[in-house]
Amino acid sequence: MSLRKKIILVICATIILMMLILSGLIYTKSARILNRSAAFQMQSQLERAKENIDLRLQITKLETEKLSLDEKVVLFCQGKLDVGALNTYLTEKMALMDDGDGYYKDLFIMDLDGVIRATTMEEAQDIDLSSRAYLAESQRTLETITSDALIARSDGSLIVNTVTPIYDSGGIVLGHAGIAIKAEYFSKIVSDLKIGEDGYYGIVDSNNRILAHPDKSLIYKKLPKEISNQHAGQISDYLSTEISVYKGASIFEPEKNAFQCIEYIDSNRWYLIASLPERELYSQSMMLLSYVIIAGAVGIVVAVLIGYYTGSEISKPIVAVTETLKGLTVSNARIEAAIRTSVESIRREEDNGIETQGVDVHADSYEAEKRADEIGNLRSAVNMARDYLSSATGIFERESQKLTAESKQIMDSVSDMSYNTARFIATLSHDLKTSVTLIKGYAKGLNLGIIDDAKARQKFLNGILTSAEDIEWITCDILDNAYEAQCVPNLRLETRSLKGLSDELSDTFELYCTERERRPVVAISGVLENQEIKVDSVKIKRVWQNILSNAVKYSTEESQIDCEIAVVSETKVRLSIRDRGCGIREADLKRLQEMFYRGRGNDQKGYGLGLFIAGSILEAHNSSLEIESVLGVGTLVAFDLSISGYL
């Protein structure tokens, strides 16, 4: 097979494989979407149907309870109204309630024994319902109870009864009032719902009898298999686990497979069931697959054409180089054959005693062999030089890239350090200049002698003294910070009571926050009287003060600041301060503990040394600062200390 054909074959095979994989992915994803769509539709419709059924049940219960409170019904139960008058009244009342829909079957009144004494239907008069479970439950609980689907004794129709106790003014039960509703009142809710071509919705009561189904012959028949929680818990492989859809044998027709969704109605223990035949869902997927196959076939034809064209273009230079190499190989073979022929001819002449007339045959043969070896050596040397140059070029490129990256990193570091140093100097200069300007202003005022008032003169003198103290404080603070920043902290470790140290830190926290109009909240947990901790108390208090001052500085007045000291294990205690301030940008979090570093755009007064020094002190204690922050929400700064033992 030619090189061109091999290239074309590889390209076409690759493109065809990619098209097949893409077609399979499209089909799988589309089928999943179709299945999810059907499941969501079933669930959403079931939810609406459940709400409607619950609403109708509640309405019927309220109407039944209203009937039990009717004055004429109570009078009848007390024997003050005859049956004929009440039957007429109930008939008129039911006509008003029904409003022409025809869903109300009967309004009836039962005595304490469960016998119907008044009704809108003559055939229901004096029927004994005492054996009905729903009536027994209402008599026992004295609550309004709705029955499952029933076959009416009067005419054999399918009904749902709701009964409730009748009380007199003294709270004594006189009997029970009931309303009979035709079952189609509830089944009509789901009979109008539709999913797909052959999908349908049904209702099953708590006795496992079918209350609603498209096939009328199945109404009031028992299901072939009792519904259990297992049906609602099995999830189709094609669907998200958030959707409770049962995939398997149909609840109504076990010999057929279907996707089914089940909703349980708590108020009367009914099941709402949506059923979509599996074959219908798969037919949609197969139709989709046919479209994918057609699209894939067109793509394969296009891939072959593209592969042929691309392979031809790619193979042209390769074929040219190959032909050139073949020509060189043939030429070398011809030269070698000519040399071998000449050598053999000379040897034959020497064997026949013919003189060569001063020609050194061995020398010529040696030179020919030597020339042949030199050509091979040259080829090997060229290959070696090419490989060496290629390797050296790669090494040079890698080293160059590495050097460029390191140079950029150094330049960035120098730039950042210059920026932070400039900010430090500018801040320091501003603070000193402000104090010096105030001193000069007050001194000139005194020197000119224009201040006659003793109080004003004293105010100027106090201003000079205050500004001088500010300069002294700034100078000492900067010198102390600079010394601590450049030197490894020299710890003076001492064994302290953990509770004593915790109390000191929390007292400092509360006092500092209160003085600066912040709301302190302290939480100390797990700290015992006999726990010891070995630390440099002075430096730990310095760390605590630095963190606390930052929390106050970057939060607003009256905002809450939390302090927590908690023993998190037998050997570790965690100290943290959380503010509800402006927060820190994520880009600044990693660099907050660098010397002089202060976040870009930070206009608060400071020199960028506090967290750096705090980090150095904690590092000497084998600990470190942990900072978490959300911009605009607040900041949490925490660190751990080791518990050395117990008293």
C-alpha positions as CSV (number, residue, x, y, z in Angstrom):
1,M,0.0,0.0,0.0
2,S,1.4,3.4,-1.0
3,L,2.2,6.1,1.6
4,R,-0.5,8.3,0.2
5,K,-3.1,5.6,0.7
6,K,-1.9,4.9,4.2
7,I,-2.2,8.6,5.2
8,I,-5.7,8.9,3.6
9,L,-6.8,5.7,5.4
10,V,-5.5,6.8,8.8
11,I,-7.2,10.3,8.5
12,C,-10.5,8.8,7.3
13,A,-10.5,6.2,10.0
14,T,-9.8,8.8,12.7
15,I,-12.6,11.1,11.5
16,I,-15.1,8.2,11.1
17,L,-14.3,7.1,14.6
18,M,-14.8,10.6,16.0
19,M,-18.1,10.9,14.1
20,L,-19.3,7.6,15.6
21,I,-18.3,8.6,19.1
22,L,-20.0,12.0,18.6
23,S,-23.1,10.4,17.3
24,G,-23.3,8.0,20.3
25,L,-22.8,10.8,22.7
26,I,-25.5,12.9,21.0
27,Y,-27.9,10.0,21.1
28,T,-27.2,9.1,24.8
29,K,-27.5,12.7,25.9
30,S,-30.7,13.3,23.9
31,A,-32.3,10.1,25.2
32,R,-31.5,11.2,28.7
33,I,-33.0,14.6,28.1
34,L,-36.2,12.9,26.7
35,N,-36.5,10.6,29.7
36,R,-35.9,13.5,32.1
37,S,-38.5,15.6,30.3
38,A,-41.1,12.8,30.5
39,A,-40.3,12.3,34.2
40,F,-40.6,16.0,35.0
41,Q,-43.9,16.2,33.1
42,M,-45.3,13.2,35.0
43,Q,-44.2,14.6,38.4
44,S,-45.4,18.1,37.8
45,Q,-48.8,16.9,36.6
46,L,-49.1,14.5,39.5
47,E,-48.3,17.4,41.9
48,R,-51.1,19.5,40.5
49,A,-53.5,16.6,40.5
50,K,-52.6,15.8,44.1
51,E,-53.2,19.4,45.1
52,N,-56.6,19.4,43.4
53,I,-57.7,16.2,45.0
54,D,-56.6,17.4,48.4
55,L,-58.5,20.6,47.8
56,R,-61.7,18.7,46.9
57,L,-61.4,16.4,49.8
58,Q,-60.9,19.4,52.2
59,I,-63.9,21.1,50.6
60,T,-66.1,18.0,51.1
61,K,-64.9,17.7,54.7
62,L,-65.8,21.3,55.4
63,E,-69.2,20.9,53.7
64,T,-69.9,17.7,55.8
65,E,-68.9,19.6,59.0
66,K,-71.1,22.5,58.0
67,L,-74.0,20.0,57.5
68,S,-73.5,18.6,61.0
69,L,-73.9,22.1,62.4
70,D,-77.1,22.8,60.5
71,E,-79.9,23.8,62.8
72,K,-82.5,21.6,61.2
73,V,-80.2,18.6,61.3
74,V,-79.6,19.1,65.0
75,L,-83.4,19.5,65.6
76,F,-84.0,16.2,63.7
77,C,-81.5,14.4,65.8
78,Q,-83.2,15.8,68.9
79,G,-86.6,14.5,67.6
80,K,-88.0,17.9,67.0
81,L,-88.3,17.6,63.2
82,D,-89.8,14.8,61.2
83,V,-88.1,12.7,58.5
84,G,-90.1,14.0,55.5
85,A,-89.3,17.6,56.3
86,L,-85.6,16.9,56.7
87,N,-85.4,14.8,53.5
88,T,-87.0,17.6,51.5
89,Y,-84.6,20.1,53.1
90,L,-81.5,17.9,52.4
91,T,-82.7,17.4,48.7
92,E,-83.0,21.2,48.2
93,K,-79.6,21.8,50.0
94,M,-77.8,19.2,47.8
95,A,-79.2,20.8,44.6
96,L,-77.8,24.2,45.7
97,M,-74.4,22.6,46.6
98,D,-74.2,20.6,43.3
99,D,-74.8,23.6,41.1
100,G,-75.7,21.4,38.2
101,D,-72.4,19.4,38.0
102,G,-74.1,16.2,39.2
103,Y,-71.2,15.0,41.4
104,Y,-73.1,14.9,44.7
105,K,-74.7,11.6,45.3
106,D,-76.4,12.0,48.6
107,L,-76.7,14.0,51.9
108,F,-77.7,11.7,54.8
109,I,-78.0,11.6,58.5
110,M,-77.3,8.6,60.7
111,D,-78.3,7.8,64.2
112,L,-75.8,6.6,66.9
113,D,-76.1,3.0,65.6
114,G,-75.0,3.9,62.1
115,V,-78.4,3.6,60.5
116,I,-79.4,6.2,57.9
117,R,-82.5,8.0,59.2
118,A,-82.7,10.9,56.7
119,T,-81.5,11.0,53.1
120,T,-82.0,12.5,49.7
121,M,-82.4,9.1,48.2
122,E,-85.4,6.9,49.1
123,E,-83.5,3.7,48.3
124,A,-80.8,4.6,51.0
125,Q,-83.4,5.1,53.8
126,D,-82.7,2.9,56.8
127,I,-79.5,1.3,55.4
128,D,-77.2,0.1,58.2
129,L,-73.7,1.4,57.7
130,S,-72.4,0.4,61.1
131,S,-70.0,-2.2,59.6
132,R,-68.3,0.4,57.5
133,A,-64.7,1.0,58.6
134,Y,-64.7,4.7,57.9
135,L,-67.9,5.2,60.1
136,A,-66.3,3.1,62.9
137,E,-63.2,5.2,62.8
138,S,-65.2,8.5,62.9
139,Q,-67.2,7.1,65.9
140,R,-64.0,6.2,67.6
141,T,-62.0,9.3,67.0
142,L,-65.0,11.8,66.7
143,E,-63.3,13.3,63.6
144,T,-64.3,13.9,60.0
145,I,-63.3,10.7,58.0
146,T,-63.3,10.2,54.2
147,S,-63.8,6.6,52.9
148,D,-62.1,4.8,50.1
149,A,-64.0,4.1,46.9
150,L,-67.3,2.3,47.8
151,I,-70.0,0.5,45.9
152,A,-73.3,2.2,47.0
153,R,-75.8,-0.3,48.5
154,S,-78.6,1.8,47.1
155,D,-77.8,1.6,43.4
156,G,-74.3,0.0,43.0
157,S,-72.6,3.1,41.8
158,L,-69.0,4.0,42.9
159,I,-68.9,6.7,45.6
160,V,-66.7,8.2,48.3
161,N,-68.4,9.0,51.6
162,T,-67.4,11.6,54.2
163,V,-68.9,11.5,57.7
164,T,-68.6,13.6,60.8
165,P,-70.2,13.6,64.3
166,I,-73.3,15.8,65.1
167,Y,-73.2,17.5,68.5
168,D,-75.8,19.3,70.5
169,S,-75.1,22.5,72.4
170,G,-73.8,20.6,75.3
171,G,-71.2,18.7,73.2
172,I,-73.1,15.4,73.3
173,V,-72.9,13.3,70.1
174,L,-76.4,12.9,68.6
175,G,-75.4,11.0,65.4
176,H,-73.4,11.4,62.2
177,A,-73.8,13.6,59.1
178,G,-72.5,12.3,55.8
179,I,-72.0,13.4,52.2
180,A,-71.7,10.9,49.3
181,I,-69.7,12.1,46.3
182,K,-69.5,10.2,43.1
183,A,-66.0,8.8,42.6
184,E,-65.8,10.4,39.1
185,Y,-65.6,13.8,41.0
186,F,-62.1,12.8,41.9
187,S,-61.2,10.6,38.9
188,K,-62.1,13.4,36.4
189,I,-59.1,15.3,37.7
190,V,-56.7,12.7,36.3
191,S,-58.8,11.5,33.4
192,D,-58.2,14.8,31.6
193,L,-54.4,14.6,32.0
194,K,-52.3,13.1,29.2
195,I,-48.7,12.2,28.6
196,G,-47.4,11.0,25.3
197,E,-49.6,9.0,22.9
198,D,-50.4,6.0,25.2
199,G,-49.5,7.4,28.7
200,Y,-52.2,7.8,31.3
201,Y,-52.9,8.6,35.0
202,G,-54.7,6.6,37.6
203,I,-55.8,6.6,41.2
204,V,-55.6,3.7,43.7
205,D,-57.3,3.8,47.1
206,S,-55.9,2.5,50.4
207,N,-57.6,-0.9,49.8
208,N,-55.5,-1.3,46.6
209,R,-58.6,-0.8,44.4
210,I,-58.5,1.1,41.2
211,L,-60.5,4.3,41.5
212,A,-59.6,6.0,38.1
213,H,-58.2,4.4,34.9
214,P,-58.7,4.9,31.2
215,D,-59.9,1.3,30.9
216,K,-63.3,1.5,32.6
217,S,-63.4,-2.3,33.1
218,L,-60.6,-2.0,35.6
219,I,-62.4,0.4,37.9
220,Y,-62.9,-0.9,41.5
221,K,-60.8,-4.0,40.7
222,K,-57.8,-4.8,42.9
223,L,-54.3,-4.3,41.6
224,P,-52.5,-7.5,40.6
225,K,-49.7,-6.5,43.0
226,E,-49.9,-4.3,46.1
227,I,-48.2,-1.0,45.9
228,S,-45.2,-0.6,48.2
229,N,-42.5,1.9,48.9
230,Q,-40.2,-0.1,46.8
231,H,-42.0,1.2,43.7
232,A,-41.4,4.8,44.6
233,G,-37.8,4.1,45.5
234,Q,-36.5,2.5,42.4
235,I,-35.0,5.0,40.0
236,S,-34.5,4.6,36.3
237,D,-30.9,4.6,35.1
238,Y,-31.7,7.3,32.6
239,L,-33.0,9.7,35.2
240,S,-31.6,12.0,37.8
241,T,-31.8,10.6,41.4
242,E,-33.8,13.7,42.3
243,I,-36.8,12.3,40.4
244,S,-38.7,9.3,41.9
245,V,-39.7,7.3,38.9
246,Y,-40.2,3.6,38.9
247,K,-39.0,1.7,35.9
248,G,-40.2,-1.9,35.5
249,A,-43.4,-3.9,35.3
250,S,-46.5,-1.8,35.1
251,I,-48.5,-1.6,38.3
252,F,-51.8,-1.9,36.4
253,E,-50.5,-4.4,33.7
254,P,-47.6,-6.4,35.1
255,E,-47.0,-8.1,31.7
256,K,-45.9,-4.7,30.3
257,N,-43.0,-2.5,31.2
258,A,-43.5,1.2,31.8
259,F,-42.0,4.3,33.4
260,Q,-44.2,5.2,36.4
261,C,-44.3,8.0,38.9
262,I,-46.2,7.7,42.2
263,E,-47.6,10.4,44.6
264,Y,-49.1,9.5,48.0
265,I,-52.1,11.6,49.2
266,D,-51.8,11.7,53.0
267,S,-55.3,13.0,53.6
268,N,-57.1,9.8,52.5
269,R,-54.2,7.4,51.8
270,W,-54.7,7.2,48.1
271,Y,-52.0,6.8,45.4
272,L,-51.8,8.9,42.3
273,I,-50.0,7.0,39.5
274,A,-48.6,8.2,36.1
275,S,-47.7,5.5,33.6
276,L,-45.8,5.9,30.3
277,P,-45.3,2.7,28.3
278,E,-41.6,1.9,27.9
279,R,-42.0,1.2,24.2
280,E,-43.3,4.7,23.6
281,L,-40.3,6.3,25.3
282,Y,-37.9,4.1,23.4
283,S,-39.7,4.8,20.1
284,Q,-38.9,8.4,20.5
285,S,-35.3,7.6,21.3
286,M,-35.1,5.3,18.2
287,M,-36.5,8.1,16.0
288,L,-33.8,10.4,17.4
289,L,-31.2,7.7,16.7
290,S,-32.3,7.4,13.1
291,Y,-31.7,11.2,12.7
292,V,-28.3,10.8,14.4
293,I,-27.4,7.9,12.0
294,I,-28.4,9.9,8.9
295,A,-26.3,12.9,10.2
296,G,-23.4,10.5,11.0
297,A,-23.5,9.0,7.5
298,V,-23.4,12.4,5.9
299,G,-20.6,13.3,8.2
300,I,-18.6,10.1,7.2
301,V,-19.0,10.9,3.5
302,V,-17.7,14.4,4.2
303,A,-14.9,13.0,6.3
304,V,-13.8,10.6,3.5
305,L,-13.6,13.5,1.0
306,I,-11.8,15.7,3.5
307,G,-9.4,12.8,4.4
308,Y,-8.7,12.2,0.7
309,Y,-7.9,15.8,0.0
310,T,-5.9,16.3,3.2
311,G,-4.0,13.1,2.8
312,S,-3.0,14.0,-0.8
313,E,-1.7,17.4,0.2
314,I,0.2,16.0,3.2
315,S,1.7,13.1,1.3
316,K,3.1,15.3,-1.5
317,P,6.3,16.5,0.2
318,I,6.8,13.2,2.0
319,V,6.6,11.3,-1.4
320,A,9.1,13.8,-2.9
321,V,11.6,13.3,0.0
322,T,11.1,9.5,-0.2
323,E,11.8,9.5,-4.0
324,T,14.9,11.5,-3.4
325,L,16.2,9.1,-0.7
326,K,15.4,6.2,-3.0
327,G,17.4,7.8,-5.8
328,L,20.4,8.3,-3.5
329,T,20.1,4.7,-2.3
330,V,20.1,3.4,-5.9
331,S,23.1,5.6,-6.7
332,N,25.1,4.3,-3.7
333,A,24.2,0.7,-4.6
334,R,25.4,1.3,-8.2
335,I,28.8,2.7,-7.0
336,E,29.3,-0.2,-4.6
337,A,28.5,-2.7,-7.4
338,A,31.0,-1.0,-9.8
339,I,33.7,-1.1,-7.1
340,R,33.1,-4.7,-6.3
341,T,33.2,-5.6,-10.1
342,S,36.5,-3.7,-10.6
343,V,38.1,-5.4,-7.5
344,E,37.1,-8.9,-8.7
345,S,38.4,-8.2,-12.2
346,I,41.8,-7.1,-10.9
347,R,42.0,-10.2,-8.6
348,R,41.2,-12.5,-11.5
349,E,44.0,-10.9,-13.7
350,E,46.5,-11.2,-10.8
351,D,45.6,-14.9,-10.4
352,N,46.3,-15.4,-14.2
353,G,49.8,-13.9,-13.9
354,I,49.1,-10.7,-15.7
355,E,51.1,-7.8,-14.4
356,T,49.2,-4.6,-13.5
357,Q,52.0,-2.4,-14.8
358,G,52.8,-0.6,-11.6
359,V,49.2,-0.4,-10.4
360,D,48.9,-1.2,-6.7
361,V,45.6,-3.2,-6.6
362,H,45.5,-3.7,-2.9
363,A,46.1,0.0,-2.4
364,D,43.3,0.9,-4.8
365,S,41.0,-1.6,-3.1
366,Y,41.9,-0.3,0.3
367,E,41.3,3.3,-0.8
368,A,37.9,2.2,-2.3
369,E,36.9,0.5,1.0
370,K,38.2,3.5,2.9
371,R,36.2,5.9,0.8
372,A,33.1,3.7,1.4
373,D,33.7,3.7,5.1
374,E,34.2,7.5,5.1
375,I,30.8,8.0,3.4
376,G,29.1,5.9,6.1
377,N,31.0,7.7,8.8
378,L,30.0,11.1,7.4
379,R,26.4,10.0,7.3
380,S,26.6,8.9,10.9
381,A,28.4,12.1,11.9
382,V,25.8,14.2,10.2
383,N,23.0,12.3,12.1
384,M,24.9,12.6,15.4
385,A,25.5,16.3,14.8
386,R,21.8,16.8,13.9
387,D,20.7,15.0,17.1
388,Y,23.2,16.9,19.2
389,L,22.1,20.3,17.8
390,S,18.5,19.4,18.2
391,S,19.1,18.4,21.9
392,A,21.3,21.4,22.5
393,T,18.6,23.7,21.0
394,G,16.0,22.2,23.3
395,I,18.2,22.6,26.4
396,F,18.9,26.2,25.4
397,E,15.3,27.0,24.9
398,R,14.3,25.4,28.3
399,E,17.1,27.3,30.1
400,S,16.2,30.5,28.3
401,Q,12.5,30.1,29.3
402,K,13.5,29.3,32.9
403,L,15.9,32.3,33.0
404,T,13.2,34.6,31.6
405,A,10.6,33.4,34.2
406,E,13.1,33.9,37.1
407,S,14.1,37.3,35.8
408,K,10.4,38.4,35.5
409,Q,9.8,37.1,39.1
410,I,12.8,39.1,40.4
411,M,11.6,42.2,38.6
412,D,8.1,41.8,40.0
413,S,9.5,41.3,43.5
414,V,11.8,44.4,43.2
415,S,8.9,46.4,41.8
416,D,6.6,45.3,44.6
417,M,9.3,46.0,47.2
418,S,10.0,49.4,45.7
419,Y,6.3,50.2,45.8
420,N,5.8,49.1,49.4
421,T,8.9,50.9,50.5
422,A,7.8,54.1,48.8
423,R,4.4,53.8,50.5
424,F,6.1,53.2,53.9
425,I,8.3,56.3,53.4
426,A,5.4,58.4,52.2
427,T,3.3,57.4,55.2
428,L,6.1,58.0,57.6
429,S,7.0,61.3,56.0
430,H,3.3,62.5,56.1
431,D,3.0,61.6,59.8
432,L,6.2,63.4,60.8
433,K,5.5,66.4,58.5
434,T,2.1,66.8,60.1
435,S,3.5,66.9,63.6
436,V,6.4,69.2,62.6
437,T,4.0,71.6,60.9
438,L,1.8,71.8,64.0
439,I,4.9,72.5,66.2
440,K,6.1,75.3,63.8
441,G,2.6,76.9,63.7
442,Y,2.2,76.9,67.5
443,A,5.8,78.1,68.0
444,K,5.4,81.0,65.5
445,G,2.2,82.0,67.3
446,L,4.0,82.2,70.6
447,N,7.1,83.9,69.1
448,L,5.1,86.7,67.6
449,G,3.6,87.5,71.0
450,I,0.1,87.9,69.6
451,I,-1.3,85.4,72.1
452,D,-2.3,87.4,75.2
453,D,-4.8,85.0,76.6
454,A,-3.2,82.6,79.1
455,K,-5.6,79.8,78.1
456,A,-4.7,80.2,74.4
457,R,-1.0,80.2,75.3
458,Q,-1.4,77.1,77.3
459,K,-3.3,75.5,74.4
460,F,-0.5,76.3,72.0
461,L,2.1,74.9,74.5
462,N,0.0,71.7,74.9
463,G,-0.2,71.4,71.1
464,I,3.6,71.6,70.8
465,L,3.9,69.0,73.5
466,T,1.3,66.7,71.9
467,S,2.9,66.9,68.5
468,A,6.4,66.2,70.0
469,E,5.0,63.2,71.8
470,D,3.5,62.0,68.4
471,I,6.9,62.3,66.8
472,E,8.4,60.4,69.7
473,W,5.7,57.7,69.5
474,I,6.2,57.3,65.7
475,T,10.0,57.2,66.0
476,C,9.9,54.6,68.8
477,D,7.3,52.5,67.0
478,I,9.2,52.5,63.8
479,L,12.5,51.7,65.5
480,D,10.9,48.8,67.5
481,N,9.1,47.4,64.5
482,A,12.2,47.7,62.3
483,Y,14.3,46.0,64.9
484,E,11.8,43.1,65.3
485,A,11.4,42.8,61.6
486,Q,15.1,42.4,61.0
487,C,15.9,40.1,63.9
488,V,14.7,36.6,64.8
489,P,12.4,37.0,67.8
490,N,14.3,36.2,71.1
491,L,11.6,34.4,73.1
492,R,11.5,34.4,76.9
493,L,9.4,31.3,77.4
494,E,7.5,30.9,80.6
495,T,4.9,28.4,81.8
496,R,1.6,30.0,82.2
497,S,-1.9,28.9,83.2
498,L,-3.9,28.7,79.9
499,K,-7.0,30.0,81.7
500,G,-5.1,33.0,83.1
501,L,-3.6,33.9,79.7
502,S,-7.1,33.5,78.1
503,D,-8.7,35.8,80.7
504,E,-6.0,38.5,80.1
505,L,-6.4,38.3,76.3
506,S,-10.2,38.4,76.5
507,D,-10.1,41.4,79.0
508,T,-7.7,43.3,76.6
509,F,-10.1,42.5,73.7
510,E,-13.2,43.7,75.5
511,L,-11.6,46.9,76.8
512,Y,-10.0,47.8,73.5
513,C,-13.2,47.3,71.5
514,T,-15.4,49.1,74.0
515,E,-13.1,52.2,74.0
516,R,-13.3,52.3,70.2
517,E,-17.1,51.9,70.1
518,R,-17.2,48.3,68.8
519,R,-19.4,45.5,70.2
520,P,-17.2,42.8,71.6
521,V,-18.4,39.2,71.8
522,V,-16.2,36.7,73.7
523,A,-16.4,32.9,73.5
524,I,-14.1,30.7,75.6
525,S,-14.6,26.9,75.4
526,G,-12.8,23.9,76.6
527,V,-10.3,25.9,78.8
528,L,-9.6,24.1,82.1
529,E,-8.1,25.4,85.3
530,N,-5.2,22.9,85.3
531,Q,-4.0,23.4,81.7
532,E,-0.5,24.9,81.2
533,I,1.0,26.6,78.2
534,K,4.6,27.5,77.6
535,V,4.9,30.8,75.7
536,D,6.4,34.3,75.7
537,S,3.4,36.1,77.1
538,V,4.6,39.6,76.2
539,K,5.1,38.7,72.5
540,I,1.9,36.7,72.3
541,K,0.1,39.8,73.7
542,R,1.8,41.8,71.0
543,V,0.5,39.4,68.3
544,W,-3.0,39.6,69.8
545,Q,-2.8,43.5,69.9
546,N,-1.7,43.6,66.3
547,I,-4.6,41.4,65.1
548,L,-7.1,43.3,67.3
549,S,-6.0,46.7,66.2
550,N,-6.4,45.6,62.5
551,A,-10.0,44.3,63.3
552,V,-11.0,47.6,64.8
553,K,-9.2,49.7,62.1
554,Y,-11.0,48.0,59.2
555,S,-14.5,47.8,60.8
556,T,-17.1,50.5,61.4
557,E,-18.4,51.9,64.7
558,E,-21.0,49.8,66.5
559,S,-20.1,46.7,64.4
560,Q,-19.6,43.4,66.1
561,I,-16.2,41.8,66.6
562,D,-15.9,38.2,67.9
563,C,-13.1,36.7,69.9
564,E,-12.9,32.9,70.4
565,I,-10.4,31.0,72.5
566,A,-11.1,27.2,72.2
567,V,-9.3,24.1,73.1
568,V,-9.5,22.0,69.9
569,S,-7.6,19.0,71.1
570,E,-5.6,17.7,74.1
571,T,-2.5,19.5,72.8
572,K,-3.8,22.6,71.0
573,V,-5.7,25.8,71.7
574,R,-7.0,28.0,68.9
575,L,-7.3,31.8,69.3
576,S,-9.2,33.8,66.7
577,I,-10.7,37.3,66.1
578,R,-13.4,37.9,63.5
579,D,-14.6,41.3,62.3
580,R,-17.5,42.4,60.1
581,G,-15.5,45.0,58.3
582,C,-14.5,45.8,54.7
583,G,-12.7,42.5,54.1
584,I,-9.6,41.8,52.1
585,R,-9.3,41.1,48.4
586,E,-8.3,37.5,47.5
587,A,-5.3,38.8,45.5
588,D,-3.9,40.5,48.7
589,L,-4.5,37.6,51.1
590,K,-1.3,35.6,50.3
591,R,1.0,38.7,50.7
592,L,-0.4,40.3,53.8
593,Q,2.5,39.0,56.0
594,E,5.2,40.4,53.8
595,M,7.3,43.3,55.2
596,F,5.8,46.8,54.3
597,Y,3.0,45.2,52.3
598,R,-0.4,46.8,52.5
599,G,-3.2,46.0,50.0
600,R,-3.6,48.2,47.0
601,G,-6.2,50.8,47.5
602,N,-5.8,50.6,51.3
603,D,-6.1,54.2,52.6
604,Q,-5.9,53.3,56.4
605,K,-3.0,54.6,58.4
606,G,-0.2,52.0,58.9
607,Y,3.3,50.9,58.0
608,G,2.7,47.3,56.8
609,L,4.8,45.7,59.7
610,G,2.2,44.5,62.2
611,L,1.2,41.2,60.5
612,F,4.8,40.5,59.4
613,I,6.0,40.8,63.0
614,A,3.1,38.8,64.3
615,G,3.9,36.0,61.8
616,S,7.6,36.0,62.9
617,I,6.6,35.7,66.6
618,L,4.2,32.8,65.9
619,E,6.8,31.1,63.7
620,A,9.2,31.2,66.7
621,H,6.3,29.5,68.6
622,N,6.0,26.8,65.9
623,S,2.7,28.3,64.8
624,S,1.5,30.5,62.0
625,L,-1.3,33.0,61.1
626,E,-4.3,31.8,59.3
627,I,-6.3,34.5,57.5
628,E,-9.7,34.0,55.8
629,S,-11.6,37.0,54.4
630,V,-14.5,37.8,52.1
631,L,-14.5,41.3,50.5
632,G,-17.3,43.4,51.9
633,V,-18.2,40.7,54.6
634,G,-15.4,40.6,57.1
635,T,-12.1,38.9,58.1
636,L,-11.1,36.0,60.4
637,V,-7.5,35.8,61.7
638,A,-6.6,32.8,63.8
639,F,-3.5,31.0,65.2
640,D,-2.8,27.9,67.3
641,L,-0.7,27.4,70.4
642,S,0.5,24.1,71.9
643,I,-0.7,23.1,75.4
644,S,2.3,21.9,77.3
645,G,0.6,19.9,80.0
646,Y,-1.5,19.9,83.1
647,L,-0.9,20.9,86.7
